[in-house]
Amino acid sequence: MTLLVRPMQVDDLPACEAITRAAYFEVDRATFQRSWPDPQPRSEAGRTDWLAKSRHKLTTDPGGCWVAEEDGAVVGLATSLRRELMWILCSFAVVPEAQGRGLGTLLLDAATRYGSGCLRGMFVASHDQGALHRYRKAGFDLHAQMVLWGTVARELLPAVPHVREGTAADRDLCDSLDRRTRGAAHGPDHAILAEQFRLVVVDHGSHQGYAYVSKAGGVQCLAADDRRTARILLWESLASSTPDVPVEVPRITSANQWALDVATAARLEIHPRNFLATRHLKPPTPYIPHSTFL
């Protein structure tokens, strides 16, 4: 048996997508609650988006992207980014039949070395117990996250002032808000986020904020300089949801109680789901991280 950890190549992406699709689905399915909808496998649109994000990471941060091979077949991966003085772990998975041989540790070590010199670190962690223990041993704090879910009652939607459509000209504003909330700008990641989501912005007097809203409604990333602006942007995302179709807003930490205020007013369900792992960083607020670029 030949084991190898090496830099990821573009040709590895289909195999890596299949590994993450199976791994994340199995973890979600093993941990969902009866009151929570049964998790669904990644859709074709989701596959396309995942591949686009991964090509972006290989372009901006090839030194942070690694795969594990067993007899020539890709059996694991870890991808990471450096944004200013922030290190971000984007994806990490090993196929079940290759686990227990140290490949996960080797992959995580390679991705972590890419973050050498970074003052802070952050990523989203699933409920996989082996991975959680590995992250804790690496010095990361684990903060429980919640997801907001449900059908938005249109009659409960308030009027939201000062929200406008965002453009590429707003990226300096977005980066400034990133630095104020999470300690590092998204930089080149704003380009692909804008390709995949609708950007909405508040820039009125002393109130500033932005949010990326998915096609189905619901925030995929949000940063604001105050809770009032954050609530306005979250309400705007809920208003963008399809009538009578449940909307999902994931990755809410307990530091962002303002989002739970909106969920309560909108009569959305609140469920625990996954963790935000941070090193030398408090959970950002008012902030909702993206699943990959955080």
N, C-alpha and C positions, 0 to 999 in steps of 0.2 A: 504494500500500500504506500503510495507516494502522496504526502501532504505538503501543500505549498500555500503561503500567503503572499500575494503580489498586488501591485497597483491595478485598479480596475481599468478596463478598456471599454470602448463603446460597444464592441461586439458582445460583451458580457451582460449588457442591460436586459435583454429578454429573459435570461436565466435568473438574474437578480430580481426582476419584477415578479416572476413566478414564485420565487422563494418568499419574498415579503408578502405577497398576496395570500399564500397558504398560511404562513406563520402568524400574521396579524389576525386573520380570520379565525384561526383555531383558538388564539388567546381570547379574543372577544367572545367567541361562542362559549368558551368554558367559564366565563365570568359574568355573562349578562344575567340580569334579574328578571323575574317573571313579569314585573311591571314595565320592563323595558322591551322594545321590539327586538325580535330575534335578529342578530347581525346578518348582513348579507355579504356575499363575496364581492370583491372589487369589480365594478362594471367595466365595459369596454371603454367608456369615456374616462373612467378612473385610471385604467391602464395607460391610455394615451397621455393623460396628465402626469402620471408617475414617470413615464419615460421622458417626457419633456423636462420635468424638474431634474431628473438624473443627468440628462445631457447638459443641462445648465450647470450642475455641480461639477461635472467633469471638465467643463470649460473654465469655470472660475476657480475651482479648488481641486485640481487633479491629485495633489499631494495628500488630500484628505479622504480619498476614495479607494477602498481595498476590497479584494475578494479572497476567499479561501478555496483552494482546489483540492480534490481528492481523486487521484488517478485521472487527472485531466478534466474532471467535471466540476463546475462551480457549485459549492455546497454552502457558502456563507458569504456575507458581505457586511461592511461597515462604511458609511459615508459621513463626512463631517466638513464643516466650513469654519473659516476664520473671518470674522467681521470686526475690524478694528481690534479691540482687545478682548473680544468675546469669541470663545470656541463653542461650536454648536454641533452636537451629534444628531445627524438627520435620520439615519436608518441603521439598524443592526439586527441581523437574523442569521441563524444557522439551521439547516434542515435537521429534523429530529434524528435521523439515522447517523448523522455525523456529530451529534452532541456528546459531551463527556470525554472528548479527546483533546481538549485544550484549545480548539480552534477559536472559540468565542473570545477567550482571553487574548490570544494573539491578534485577532482582528481589532479588539477594543484597544489594545496597546498601540497598534499601528495608527489608529485614528487619533488616539490621545496624544501621541508624539507630535502629530501635526499641529496640535494646539499649544505646543511648548512656547512659553513666553506670554500667553494670554492670561489676563488677570481674572477673568470670569468664565464660567461655563454654564450651559443650559441645554436641556432637551426634554422631550416628552417620553416618558417610560410607560410601558404596558404593565399588566399585572403578573408577567412572567417572574416567578419567584427567584429562579437562578440569576436572571439578569438584574433584578432589584438588589440582590445580595452583592453582585459584582459591582454595581454602581455605588453602593454604600461603602464598600471596601476601597473604592477609588476616591472617596472623599466627598461624594455628592449628598446634599440634603434632599429628601423626598417630600414633596408637598402634594397632598391629595387634590385631585381636580374633580370638577363636576361638569355635567352636560345638561343644558336646558333643552327640553323637547316638548312638542305638542302642536296642536293646530291653533293658529292665532285667531282670536275673535276680532274680526275687523272693526266692530263697534267700539272696541277698547283702545284702538290706535289713536294716540294723541297727535295733534299737529306739531311738527318738528321744525323749528326755525333755523335759518342760516345754513342749511345743508345744500351743497351743490355737487355736481359731477366733477370728479378730479381728472387731471390731465398729467402728462409727463412734466409739465412746468411745476407741478406740486411736489416733485420728488425731494427737493431740498427741504421743504417743509416737513415731509414725512420723515426724512432722515433726522431732522432736528428733534422731532417728537420721539423717534426711536431712542435717540441718545438720552433724552430726559427721562424716559420711562424704563428702558431695559439696559441702558448703558452702552449701546452700540447701534450704529445705523445698519439698515438692511442693504444699503448701497445697490449693487447690481441686481439684487433679488427683487427690487420693486418692478423691474421690467417684466419678469415672468409672472409675478403676481398680477400685474395689470393685464397681462394676456389672458389669464385664467379667470379673473374676477372683475367685478365692477368696483371702481374706486370712488368713494364719496368722501367729501372734505367739509370741515367746518373751519373757517378762518375769519372770525368776526371779533374785532376788538382784542380783548385779552383771552378769548376762547379759541383754542385750536385743537384739531383732532382729525383723524382719518380712519377709514375702515374699508377693508376689502370684503365685498358682499358676494356670496355665491349666486349662481343662476336660480337656485331654488329658494333664495333668501337665507338669512342667517350669516353672522359674521365669521369670516375666516382669519382675520387679523385686524386688531384695533389698537390704536394708541391715541391718548388724549392728555391734555395738561390739567384737566379737572374732571371730577365725577359727573358733573352736570352735562358736559360735552360728550362724555363717554355714553351716558344714558341716551342722549339725543341720537347718537350714531347707532346704538343698538336698536332703538325703536325704528329708525329708518330701515335697518336690515330686516326687521320683522315685517315691516310694511311691504317689503319687496318679495315676501313669500307668496307662494301660489295659494289662492283661497281654498280652504278645506283640505289642504295637504299638510301633514306635519312638517315642522321646521326644526332644525337641530343647530344648537350653538354650543360647541364643545370647548374644553380646555379653560374652564373657569376655576381659578384658585380661590381659597377663602379670603385672600387679600382683596378680592374684587367683589365686595358685598353689593356694590352699586348694581352689578349685573343681576344679582339675586332679587334686588328691588324691582327691576324691570320684569323678571320672570314671574314674580308674585303678582305684579299689576296686570301682566298679560295672561295670567293663569296657566303658565307653562309648568310642566313637571321638572323637578330637579333631581338628578341621579348622580351618584359617584361614578367616576370613570377615569382610570389611569392616574398618573402622577406627573408633576413637573419636577424634574431634577435640576438643582442649581448648585453651583460652587462659587463661594465668595460673592453671592448675589441674593438679595431678598426677592421673593416673587414680585415681578413688576406690576405696577398699578398706577393709573387706570390703564389696563392692558389686557388684551386677549391674544396669545401667540398663535402663529400659524403652525400647522402640524409638522412641517418640514423645516422651514426657515426660521421659525420661532420669532 
